[in-house]
Amino acid sequence: MKVILIGYRATGKSTVGKLLSQKMSIPFVDTDQLIEAAAGMPIKALVARQGWETFREKETEAIASLGDMNLCVVATGGGAILSEANRDLLKNAGTLIYLKTPLHDIVGRLKRDAQDAQIRPQLTSGDLVEETMAVLKERIPLYESVADFTVDTDGKSSMRVNDEIYQQLLEAGIVADINKAKKKLKNKI
């Protein structure tokens, strides 16, 4: 049983995912970190050396590996939902929560991240705002089509987003299911 966070890059999936995993006392997994570990290099270097196609192949491998994991909170990359195979893998792996974030927040975070040479390669060589708007136009329908829940992050702290996700999971009975599964795993030890 997994809680999987989806959404565009820089929407807070990793930050919120870590908070949620702590709140639920289950491990946190970031598919970008799985890709980096498998590739032996940061994503930005992987894309620069081997291209986006290789990155997407590694991403599918990372998503497929989630099936081997038990209880966890997962943060996915922004493009994880692009392929139908990935969407199917994610839907079958757990509960998907879409972090819906306004354009101005995404662009602001991406501009801050651009200061760090190791983080997030730009998808194109064009204008960041235009690129983000174009990519969101393509991806938002995909996020919405697979999401079990959507949380609007506009004007909210990571902690508040975490609390809203937890509340939705609680109301849906998913927290109770996770707690039962944790207890069952603990009894096996």
Secondary structure, DSSP 8 states (H G I E B T S, - for coil): -EEEEE-STTSSHHHHHHHHHHHHT--EEEHHHHHHHHHTS-HHHHHHHHHHHHHHHHHHHHHHHGGG--SEEEE--TTTTSSHHHHHHHHHHEEEEEEE--HHHHHHHHHHHTTSTTS---SSSS-HHHHHHHHHHHHHHHHHHH-SEEEE-TT--HHHHHHHHHHHHHHTTHHHHHHHHHHHHHHH-
